[in-house]
Amino acid sequence: MPNCMMRTCFVTFLFALVLLAGVAISAKQGNNGARTAPQLYRRYCVSCHGSDGRAQSSKGRFSHARDLTDAKWHDDVTDERIFNSIMNGRNVRGNMPSFSNKLNENEVESLVSFVRKFKG
């Protein structure tokens, strides 16, 4: 294969790669990059806290995940503490990982509001 043809194939390949990366990023970000709290919860929280917030999944029971429907807990905990738990993780009752490398502050604030809706 002549060098000119190889270069053309390589440039075409790079162009396709960049195009696919752009499509993947757009699909991930959806509406102008803003991910909604329900989307974030489904992505990062459901496996431990469950879709109903009760932490009755096997992973949730194993890791001693917080029951987010516990009204007493809601009364005792501040939004700031929930925010910090999401950002920095917790290792008190169970083992909750930090999400500071996956979520920005606005997303975490939206999750705090979302979690408050689970109050039983």
Steps between C-alpha positions, in 0.01 A plus 500: 500500500651839405587747778240749374225243533617400849496864610149545361379190686666619822348849474159349426538271801594792728209707374258214568647450846460868589145500362405193702651648816293815450182298451575294811556811711181662368298187571641476853432863581159511333336834564789747486711287731254519789420161651182498705487381859290191409757408233785545746321301768433212260861504384684532832264428789242234412735203533538564874204717603245339267252670271271563798782626727455222756846340443352151478717385209755229573780750444325752726454250782861379466643854511255618769368773270281768656122460474415832336134472601580520873316814619705525821823500300362778278414705808849450648719550193578830325516554126866585545571162657320316219697708248829416674412132521438486126811698410743344750344164579437356845649219697297515820202261478608347174722577209375771264748603231586857412334636186701823474677366191170413327264780600529877509367716783176591319427133435560413866272784612228364273552155651465642852159642403408170335597301810283728714196386299545148639406613852237254624 
